[in-house]
Amino acid sequence: MPEASSLSIDGIGSLPPVLTAPLSGVSDLPFRRLVRRSFNGLVFSEMIAGKEMLQGTATSLRMALFAPDESLPAIQLAGREPAVMADAARLSADLGARLIDINFGCPVKKVVNGLGGSAIMRDEALAVSIVEAVVNAVNLPVSVKMRLGWDRSSVNAPEIARLSEQAGAVMVTVHGRTRDQFYDGRADWRAIAAVREAVSLSLVVNGDIATAGDARRAMALSGADAVMIGRAAFGRPWHVGALARALESGGEVELAEPSLEMELLLEHYDMMLEFHGERRGCRLARKHLLHALARYPGGDAVGRMIANCDEPEAVRARIRDFPDTLSPPSRVRAA
Ligand SMILES: Cc1cc2nc3c(=O)[nH]c(=O)nc-3n(C[C@H](O)[C@H](O)[C@H](O)COP(=O)(O)O)c2cc1C
């Protein structure tokens, strides 16, 4: 039975109930373009430090670059200074962003030691100032991405979400882990139900969602309107569109044939080399290759071999040959 679920965002309208996560080092322009080929929802940029964006560093500007075929550019900003975040939001709007997301969830030491990312959840007044500053700076929808809290004894996502809503945010995404969990254990989708009770804005559940079954359970347990997909799209940007179609039809994600997956992986590899340059592109493509191949039985070893190779033509030949090395029943795993 098809499900009529969708996400509605003021200033944008109705969207599929699936979002592609901001992923540093992964959701670059080639990745987003491939996601968008089969998916018409929100696809976030990598996290961009507001300060670096204003300084115009090459890396941050490359992250904020959108392709003409990318509709709905959505930029995620990180930083703890409201005025800087406001200026970075204005610049993002000038660069074509249609939505600005604020990062209150990054657990990485370097970021939280600078008191950014999830460290902001420990200072609710600061969190409000940042959301207010960004909302007032741009005439665009503003969303916030957070974790459940800093640790189990300070789960304050419901309060931060409520304050963000009051400050004018139109959507919050909650990753069902605390900062001190990093990626340990399982995401607690049920804990996000307390956020649902606290706010009426659009709510997105995130963490460990790979299949349509996961997505339905996560939305049912949390009461969220939509799911956000991160690691399940590593090495297969087309998975997000497949998951959105499965949710729409009431079915499960259909797995592609290995040869088709490898064709798309090859295209992704070439797009990365073109966008980042051969040296950097080769390095950045490694994690996509490893993840893509590791989903097949015996693919780990081949993935490692390919990932350690700096010779693009040899990498391409290996990827092309890969399906022939699989025994007939070897299928890619959904999760
Ligand atoms: C390699 C990597 C990079 C990430 N980069 C970002 C980021 O730039 N901004 C952000 O808000 N979250 C970032 N995250 C967190 C994800 O967006 C997501 O919240 C988390 O991976 C849980 O979802 P998943 O289980 O679907 O992957 C990153 C996660 C990973 C693994």
The ligand as an ORCA input file, in Angstrom:
! r2SCAN-3c Opt
* xyz 0 1
  C      32.370     10.929      7.198
  C      31.264     11.691      7.861
  C      31.170     13.061      7.682
  C      30.144     13.785      8.303
  N      30.061     15.128      8.092
  C      29.036     15.827      8.648
  C      28.880     17.207      8.375
  O      29.648     17.819      7.614
  N      27.844     17.858      8.985
  C      26.954     17.198      9.813
  O      26.025     17.812     10.337
  N      27.083     15.887     10.065
  C      28.084     15.198      9.498
  N      28.177     13.859      9.707
  C      27.093     13.176     10.443
  C      26.027     12.673      9.463
  O      25.417     13.740      8.784
  C      24.942     11.840     10.189
  O      24.355     12.647     11.168
  C      25.522     10.595     10.848
  O      26.445      9.938      9.997
  C      24.427      9.623     11.261
  O      23.646      9.243     10.158
  P      23.898      7.849      9.353
  O      23.848      6.755     10.359
  O      22.793      7.804      8.339
  O      25.255      7.954      8.743
  C      29.197     13.126      9.138
  C      29.313     11.746      9.319
  C      30.319     11.026      8.702
  C      30.396      9.548      8.931
*
